[in-house]
Amino acid sequence: GFTLIEVLVALAIAGVLMLSAAALYWQQKEIGQRLVAQRAADEALENAYESLRTVEPAIGSFAIPGSSGLTLTVAVTPGPVPQTRALDIVATYRVHAQPFRRSLQALVRVSATP
C-alpha cells in the first residue's frame, strides 16, 4: 500500500497541476475576449474607411462613437498627391479595463475642384 507521505505528495502534485490548468484556462479566455474585441475594431475601421471612400471627406478631425465602448477617431488631411486626401482612422477600445488601439491609414481620391 501507499504511505501517508506518498499520498500527500501525490495530492500536492495534483493540486499544482490543477492550479496550472486553471491559470491556462483563464488566460485563454482573456485572449479570446481580446481577439473578439480586436476583430470588432477591425470591422469598424473597414466600415468607416468604406463609408469615407464613397464621399469626399472634408479636411479635419472628428470622432465616431461605436458600440461596446469602441470609439473611432478620424483625421482627414490633404494627401501627398494632388486630388487625394489622407485618412488616419484610429479605433480605441478596452478589454478588462486595459486600453487597446488599432489604426488604418489610407489615401482616397477626390474630384478636382474647379
C-alpha positions as CSV (number, residue, x, y, z in Angstrom):
1,G,0.0,0.0,0.0
2,F,0.8,3.7,0.0
3,T,2.1,5.5,3.0
4,L,0.6,8.7,4.2
5,I,3.6,10.7,2.9
6,E,3.3,9.3,-0.6
7,V,-0.4,10.2,-0.7
8,L,0.3,13.7,0.5
9,V,3.0,14.2,-2.2
10,A,0.6,12.9,-4.9
11,L,-2.2,15.2,-3.7
12,A,0.3,18.2,-3.7
13,I,1.4,17.4,-7.2
14,A,-2.2,17.0,-8.4
15,G,-3.1,20.4,-6.8
16,V,-0.3,22.2,-8.5
17,L,-1.3,20.7,-11.9
18,M,-4.9,21.7,-11.3
19,L,-3.9,25.3,-10.5
20,S,-1.7,25.4,-13.6
21,A,-4.6,24.2,-15.8
22,A,-7.0,26.7,-14.3
23,A,-4.5,29.6,-14.9
24,L,-4.1,28.5,-18.6
25,Y,-7.9,28.3,-18.9
26,W,-8.4,31.9,-17.7
27,Q,-5.5,33.2,-19.8
28,Q,-7.1,31.6,-22.9
29,K,-10.4,33.1,-22.1
30,E,-8.9,36.6,-21.8
31,I,-7.0,36.1,-25.1
32,G,-10.3,35.1,-26.8
33,Q,-12.1,38.1,-25.5
34,R,-9.3,40.4,-26.7
35,L,-9.4,38.8,-30.1
36,V,-13.1,39.3,-30.4
37,A,-12.8,42.9,-29.5
38,Q,-9.9,43.3,-31.9
39,R,-12.0,41.9,-34.7
40,A,-14.8,44.2,-33.9
41,A,-12.4,47.2,-34.1
42,D,-11.0,46.0,-37.4
43,E,-14.6,45.7,-38.8
44,A,-15.4,49.2,-37.6
45,L,-12.2,50.5,-39.2
46,E,-13.1,48.8,-42.5
47,N,-16.7,50.2,-42.4
48,A,-15.5,53.7,-41.6
49,Y,-13.0,53.6,-44.5
50,E,-15.6,52.3,-47.0
51,S,-18.1,55.0,-46.0
52,L,-15.4,57.7,-46.2
53,R,-14.2,56.4,-49.5
54,T,-17.6,56.8,-51.1
55,V,-17.9,60.5,-50.2
56,E,-15.4,63.3,-50.4
57,P,-14.3,63.7,-46.8
58,A,-13.7,67.3,-45.6
59,I,-10.3,68.1,-44.1
60,G,-10.4,68.0,-40.3
61,S,-10.9,65.6,-37.4
62,F,-13.9,64.0,-35.9
63,A,-15.0,61.1,-33.6
64,I,-17.5,58.4,-34.3
65,P,-18.9,56.7,-31.2
66,G,-19.2,53.0,-31.6
67,S,-20.8,50.1,-29.8
68,S,-19.4,48.3,-26.7
69,G,-17.0,51.1,-25.7
70,L,-15.4,51.3,-29.2
71,T,-14.5,54.8,-30.4
72,L,-13.3,55.8,-33.8
73,T,-11.3,59.0,-34.4
74,V,-10.9,60.1,-38.0
75,A,-8.3,62.7,-39.2
76,V,-8.5,63.8,-42.8
77,T,-5.6,65.8,-44.2
78,P,-4.5,66.8,-47.7
79,G,-2.8,63.9,-49.4
80,P,0.7,63.9,-50.7
81,V,-0.6,63.8,-54.3
82,P,-3.0,66.3,-55.8
83,Q,-6.6,65.3,-55.6
84,T,-6.1,63.0,-52.7
85,R,-6.9,63.0,-49.0
86,A,-5.0,61.1,-46.3
87,L,-7.2,59.3,-43.8
88,D,-6.0,58.2,-40.4
89,I,-8.7,56.2,-38.6
90,V,-8.0,55.1,-35.1
91,A,-10.1,52.6,-33.1
92,T,-9.7,52.6,-29.3
93,Y,-11.4,50.0,-27.1
94,R,-10.9,48.3,-23.7
95,V,-10.8,44.7,-22.7
96,H,-10.7,44.1,-18.9
97,A,-10.1,47.8,-18.4
98,Q,-6.9,47.6,-20.5
99,P,-6.8,50.0,-23.4
100,F,-6.1,48.9,-26.9
101,R,-5.7,50.7,-30.2
102,R,-6.0,49.7,-33.9
103,S,-5.4,52.1,-36.8
104,L,-5.8,52.3,-40.5
105,Q,-4.1,54.8,-42.8
106,A,-5.2,55.3,-46.4
107,L,-5.3,57.7,-49.3
108,V,-8.6,58.4,-51.1
109,R,-9.1,60.2,-54.4
110,V,-11.2,63.3,-54.5
111,S,-12.5,65.1,-57.6
112,A,-10.8,68.2,-58.8
113,T,-12.5,71.4,-57.6
114,P,-13.0,74.0,-60.4
